[in-house]
Amino acid sequence: MNQYPMATLSSISENNGLKCLTEKDKKIYSIGISTGGAAEIRMVKNLERHVTATTIDPNGAAFAKKQISNLGLSPQIDVKIEDVSQPLPYPEGYFDFLYARLVLHYLPKQSLESALKELFRILKTDGKMFVVVRSTDCLEAHGKNVTFDPDTGLTTYSSGQHLYSRYFHTEKSIQQYLISAGFSIRYIDTYQEQLCIDFERTKLSKQIDSLIEVLAVK
């Protein structure tokens, strides 16, 4: 079996999410696979688990599939193109654990509401959902030439030559969305983390981001 080819930097929020997993969590749904499947690879390493990892990015999916295949983990990690704001092809209560690190903040209000209701549906009773979103304390939320759309909740800002849109949350806002979908909050925490700027997660950002972490339960 090959070594993992990327010099993947450690992540506080990823480590926190993986610590929430227990031996009973056999079926995991990971929303928005990133960093070449680094977290998903750690989820199944030396364990009898199956991870369904999703994204809407074909290039990201292809990259992750390659890393996973090189490690011989394709039977345990299934990479799919899926939009969680749309109906998902899984029965009610199918998954033991939902992992959503740094992905739900890309969804506007209505899409976030529908996504969380659908995720609640496919999670088993007493199953857990781990969520990390960017907070309103992030520098991008208050920078120059920033526009905020109250109808979608999205803030649009430029970085280099690119435009990005994110829903920067408060602890209150992300809790309200989760509770409205049916979840109970086990804990919530806000902290700072130096994230990476590249998909392969080898280059640290020059700034520190403010993140909100939530563990929710069905």
C-alpha positions as CSV (number, residue, x, y, z in Angstrom):
1,M,0.0,0.0,0.0
2,N,1.4,3.4,-0.9
3,Q,2.2,6.2,1.5
4,Y,-0.1,9.2,1.5
5,P,1.6,11.5,-1.1
6,M,0.7,14.9,0.3
7,A,2.5,16.7,3.2
8,T,-0.8,17.4,4.7
9,L,-0.7,19.9,7.6
10,S,-2.5,19.2,10.8
11,S,-5.9,20.8,11.4
12,I,-7.4,21.7,14.8
13,S,-11.0,21.5,13.5
14,E,-10.4,18.2,11.6
15,N,-8.8,16.6,14.6
16,N,-11.8,17.7,16.8
17,G,-14.2,16.2,14.3
18,L,-12.5,12.9,14.2
19,K,-12.4,12.7,18.0
20,C,-16.2,12.8,17.9
21,L,-16.3,9.4,16.1
22,T,-16.8,6.2,18.1
23,E,-16.5,2.5,17.3
24,K,-20.3,2.5,16.6
25,D,-20.0,5.0,13.8
26,K,-19.6,2.6,10.8
27,K,-21.4,4.6,8.1
28,I,-20.2,8.2,7.7
29,Y,-21.4,10.9,5.3
30,S,-18.8,13.5,4.7
31,I,-20.2,16.7,3.0
32,G,-17.8,18.6,0.7
33,I,-14.7,16.3,0.6
34,S,-11.6,18.4,0.6
35,T,-7.8,18.3,0.9
36,G,-7.6,15.2,-1.2
37,G,-9.7,13.1,1.1
38,A,-7.3,13.6,4.1
39,A,-10.0,13.5,6.8
40,E,-11.8,10.6,5.1
41,I,-8.6,8.6,4.9
42,R,-8.1,9.1,8.6
43,M,-11.6,8.0,9.3
44,V,-11.2,4.6,7.8
45,K,-7.5,3.9,8.6
46,N,-7.3,0.4,10.2
47,L,-11.0,0.4,11.0
48,E,-14.1,-1.3,9.5
49,R,-15.9,1.8,8.3
50,H,-17.4,3.1,5.1
51,V,-17.3,6.8,4.2
52,T,-19.5,8.4,1.5
53,A,-17.7,11.6,0.6
54,T,-19.4,14.1,-1.5
55,T,-18.6,17.3,-3.5
56,I,-20.1,19.4,-6.3
57,D,-16.5,19.9,-7.7
58,P,-15.6,17.3,-10.4
59,N,-11.9,18.3,-10.3
60,G,-11.8,17.9,-6.5
61,A,-13.6,14.6,-6.7
62,A,-11.1,13.3,-9.3
63,F,-8.1,14.4,-7.2
64,A,-9.5,12.8,-4.0
65,K,-10.3,9.6,-5.8
66,K,-6.7,9.3,-7.0
67,Q,-5.3,9.8,-3.5
68,I,-7.7,7.3,-2.1
69,S,-7.1,4.7,-4.8
70,N,-3.3,5.0,-4.4
71,L,-3.8,4.0,-0.8
72,G,-6.0,1.0,-1.7
73,L,-9.0,2.5,0.2
74,S,-11.5,2.8,-2.6
75,P,-13.6,0.0,-1.2
76,Q,-14.0,2.0,2.0
77,I,-14.3,5.5,0.7
78,D,-16.9,6.2,-2.0
79,V,-16.5,9.7,-3.6
80,K,-19.6,11.1,-5.2
81,I,-20.8,14.2,-6.9
82,E,-23.8,15.2,-4.8
83,D,-25.5,18.5,-3.8
84,V,-26.7,18.2,-0.3
85,S,-29.3,20.9,-0.8
86,Q,-31.2,18.6,-3.1
87,P,-32.9,15.3,-2.2
88,L,-30.3,12.6,-1.5
89,P,-30.5,8.9,-2.6
90,Y,-30.4,7.4,0.9
91,P,-33.1,6.0,3.1
92,E,-34.1,7.6,6.4
93,G,-31.6,7.0,9.2
94,Y,-29.0,5.5,7.0
95,F,-25.8,7.1,8.4
96,D,-24.3,7.0,11.8
97,F,-22.3,10.2,11.6
98,L,-22.3,13.4,9.4
99,Y,-19.1,15.4,8.9
100,A,-19.4,18.9,7.5
101,R,-16.2,20.8,8.0
102,L,-15.9,24.2,6.2
103,V,-18.6,23.5,3.7
104,L,-22.0,24.6,4.9
105,H,-21.0,28.3,4.9
106,Y,-21.1,28.2,1.1
107,L,-24.8,27.7,1.1
108,P,-27.3,30.6,1.0
109,K,-30.2,30.6,3.5
110,Q,-32.8,28.5,1.6
111,S,-30.2,26.0,0.4
112,L,-28.8,25.7,4.0
113,E,-32.3,25.1,5.4
114,S,-33.1,22.4,2.8
115,A,-29.7,20.7,3.2
116,L,-30.0,20.4,7.0
117,K,-33.5,19.0,6.8
118,E,-32.2,16.4,4.3
119,L,-29.2,15.6,6.4
120,F,-31.4,15.2,9.5
121,R,-33.5,12.7,7.5
122,I,-30.6,10.5,6.5
123,L,-29.0,10.5,10.0
124,K,-30.0,7.7,12.4
125,T,-31.7,8.5,15.7
126,D,-29.0,9.5,18.3
127,G,-26.5,10.0,15.4
128,K,-24.2,13.0,15.5
129,M,-23.4,15.8,13.1
130,F,-20.1,17.7,13.2
131,V,-20.2,21.1,11.7
132,V,-17.5,23.8,11.2
133,V,-18.3,27.2,9.6
134,R,-16.5,30.5,9.3
135,S,-17.7,33.1,11.7
136,T,-18.5,36.8,11.3
137,D,-15.2,37.6,12.9
138,C,-13.3,36.5,9.8
139,L,-11.4,39.4,8.2
140,E,-13.1,38.8,4.8
141,A,-16.5,39.6,6.3
142,H,-15.4,43.2,7.0
143,G,-12.9,43.9,4.3
144,K,-13.0,46.5,1.5
145,N,-15.4,46.2,-1.4
146,V,-17.5,43.6,0.5
147,T,-21.1,43.2,-0.3
148,F,-23.8,41.5,1.8
149,D,-27.0,40.1,0.5
150,P,-29.6,40.0,3.3
151,D,-31.9,37.7,1.1
152,T,-29.3,35.0,0.9
153,G,-27.1,35.8,3.9
154,L,-24.0,35.6,1.6
155,T,-21.1,38.0,1.8
156,T,-19.2,38.4,-1.5
157,Y,-15.6,39.5,-1.4
158,S,-12.5,39.5,-3.6
159,S,-9.2,37.7,-2.9
160,G,-6.6,38.2,-5.5
161,Q,-8.4,38.0,-8.9
162,H,-11.2,35.8,-7.6
163,L,-14.6,36.5,-6.1
164,Y,-15.9,34.4,-3.2
165,S,-19.3,34.2,-1.5
166,R,-19.8,32.8,2.0
167,Y,-22.4,32.9,4.7
168,F,-20.4,34.1,7.8
169,H,-22.2,32.8,10.8
170,T,-22.6,33.7,14.5
171,E,-23.1,31.0,17.1
172,K,-26.7,32.0,17.2
173,S,-27.3,31.8,13.5
174,I,-25.8,28.3,12.9
175,Q,-27.6,27.0,16.1
176,Q,-30.9,28.3,14.8
177,Y,-30.5,26.6,11.5
178,L,-29.6,23.3,13.1
179,I,-32.4,23.4,15.7
180,S,-35.0,24.4,13.0
181,A,-34.0,21.2,11.1
182,G,-34.6,19.1,14.2
183,F,-31.1,18.8,15.7
184,S,-30.2,19.2,19.3
185,I,-27.0,21.0,20.2
186,R,-24.4,18.9,22.1
187,Y,-21.8,21.7,22.2
188,I,-20.7,24.8,20.4
189,D,-17.4,26.6,20.4
190,T,-15.7,29.5,18.6
191,Y,-11.9,29.5,18.1
192,Q,-9.2,30.6,15.7
193,E,-7.3,28.4,13.3
194,Q,-4.7,29.0,10.6
195,L,-6.2,27.3,7.6
196,C,-4.6,26.4,4.3
197,I,-4.9,28.2,1.0
198,D,-4.4,25.2,-1.3
199,F,-6.6,22.1,-2.0
200,E,-3.7,19.8,-1.1
201,R,-3.4,21.5,2.3
202,T,0.3,22.1,2.1
203,K,0.4,25.9,2.3
204,L,-0.8,27.8,5.4
205,S,-2.7,31.1,5.0
206,K,-1.0,34.2,6.2
207,Q,-4.1,35.1,8.3
208,I,-5.9,33.4,11.2
209,D,-9.6,32.5,10.6
210,S,-12.4,32.5,13.2
211,L,-14.3,29.2,13.1
212,I,-17.5,28.1,14.8
213,E,-17.6,24.4,15.7
214,V,-20.8,22.5,16.6
215,L,-21.6,19.0,17.5
216,A,-25.3,18.3,16.9
217,V,-27.4,15.2,17.7
218,K,-30.6,13.8,16.1
